[in-house]
Amino acid sequence: MSNVLIVAEQGGGQLRKATLHAISAGRALAARTGGALHVALLGQGVRPLADALAATGAEVHVADAPALEHPLADAWAPVIAEIAKACGAAYVGAAATAQGKDLLPRVAARLGAGMATEVLGFGGDGAAVTFRRPMWAGNVLAEVEIATPVKVFTVRATEFPAAEPGAGKGAVHEVAVQVPAGLRTRHVAFREVKSERPELTEARVVVSGGRGTKGDFKPVEALADALGAAVGASRAAVDAGWVPNDWQVGQTGKVVAPDLYVAAGISGAIQHLAGMKGSKVIVAVNKDPDAPVFQIADYGLVADLFQALPALTEKVKASK
Ligand SMILES: Cc1cc2nc3c(=O)[nH]c(=O)nc-3n(C[C@H](O)[C@H](O)[C@H](O)COP(=O)(O)OP(=O)(O)OC[C@H]3O[C@@H](n4cnc5c(N)ncnc54)[C@H](O)[C@@H]3O)c2cc1C
């Protein structure tokens, strides 16, 4: 029997949505291995969030201490490693967010564990689990076997549904925290980007612009606002300095899988597709009928975005 431990992510007094997706991956894994599902919740003043996690049926381990206020991998990794040992976890996972990517390799090192990152699904037979993960910007899917007794992984949240409340409520345990002295990092500041629009990775609808906008994102933003959407961008638009870095979608940007993704003036390079091809419905607006983006689009509009987007925006507004 191999227990599974998922590390929760929280901020601003709320659980991050990606955590529920990671829990659903953990639940699938526990069902395969016959183990129990555990969740580690770290931070300061986070105890009230434990009940929502326990409602998924997982057993929750809460480490609530001033030293854990900020998600410093240096401080959190030893605590998670201790929780993993205490609950007999053979699998330790988290969402492949900036925090998960920072934290989990350190947890793996402490547990002497092999690690698979950005996992899309589980393969193999019964309890012999393999990890499916993308390589070469998602053009190749590798099936990875981890040979160490403890296995660490991060999952792409877009590939797993959000965990619903389980049949039963899991127990909640308080963990005595021992953060080692002499940490090599310290928290200086957290500068949150405030926006009226939904967060890119959590939005139901994303409207993205590329080099075809020639730096004028007004039609992209107007359509996004009419749809209540987040705004994304190709790397070409970000590199040109037209829009902020945190709007970038793709291999070296954010991975999104909204219900609707509109790509305007974006050619569809593989590195961009790597970040959005899991979207449920893809609409491409491009004036080049041979643009590669049309190969993955559900709806393609061969048009000038400066005419098509305002027309679409008017239609959306009129339908409200
Ligand atoms: C290691 C690496 C990592 C990368 N990571 C990323 C990443 O994370 N995200 C990413 O996006 N890219 C990434 N790239 C860059 C990627 O290869 C492409 O260069 C980039 O995606 C191109 O952006 P684009 O589609 O906006 O521009 P282009 O490829 O120049 O396409 C512009 C498109 O706009 C169309 N167009 C022009 N005018 C109009 C108009 N008026 N109306 C409608 N359509 C119009 C054109 O027909 C064209 O298809 C990466 C590259 C490398 C090497």
The ligand as an ORCA input file, in Angstrom:
! r2SCAN-3c Opt
* xyz 0 1
  C      12.724     28.144    -26.301
  C      11.565     28.931    -26.837
  C      10.483     29.154    -26.007
  C       9.387     29.887    -26.478
  N       8.305     30.074    -25.649
  C       7.205     30.700    -26.140
  C       6.036     30.857    -25.337
  O       5.995     30.475    -24.166
  N       4.966     31.457    -25.891
  C       4.948     31.921    -27.182
  O       3.929     32.465    -27.626
  N       6.051     31.796    -27.953
  C       7.185     31.215    -27.457
  N       8.274     31.133    -28.243
  C       8.305     31.880    -29.514
  C       7.600     31.178    -30.658
  O       8.511     30.306    -31.309
  C       7.085     32.210    -31.683
  O       8.164     33.014    -32.115
  C       5.995     33.128    -31.142
  O       4.985     32.366    -30.526
  C       5.413     33.926    -32.296
  O       4.466     34.830    -31.803
  P       3.290     35.335    -32.759
  O       2.480     34.183    -33.200
  O       2.601     36.443    -32.028
  O       4.083     36.019    -33.942
  P       4.245     35.568    -35.452
  O       4.737     34.169    -35.555
  O       5.030     36.632    -36.116
  O       2.756     35.575    -36.011
  C       1.987     36.730    -36.174
  C       0.710     36.298    -36.865
  O      -0.155     37.404    -36.945
  C      -0.840     37.350    -38.190
  N      -1.298     38.706    -38.479
  C      -0.551     39.792    -38.806
  N      -1.337     40.876    -38.915
  C      -2.603     40.483    -38.666
  C      -3.856     41.147    -38.626
  N      -3.961     42.455    -38.847
  N      -4.968     40.415    -38.363
  C      -4.886     39.080    -38.111
  N      -3.718     38.407    -38.137
  C      -2.596     39.096    -38.402
  C       0.178     36.809    -39.179
  O      -0.449     36.211    -40.288
  C       0.928     35.796    -38.300
  O       0.350     34.511    -38.431
  C       9.393     30.407    -27.786
  C      10.490     30.171    -28.613
  C      11.568     29.449    -28.148
  C      12.736     29.197    -29.059
*
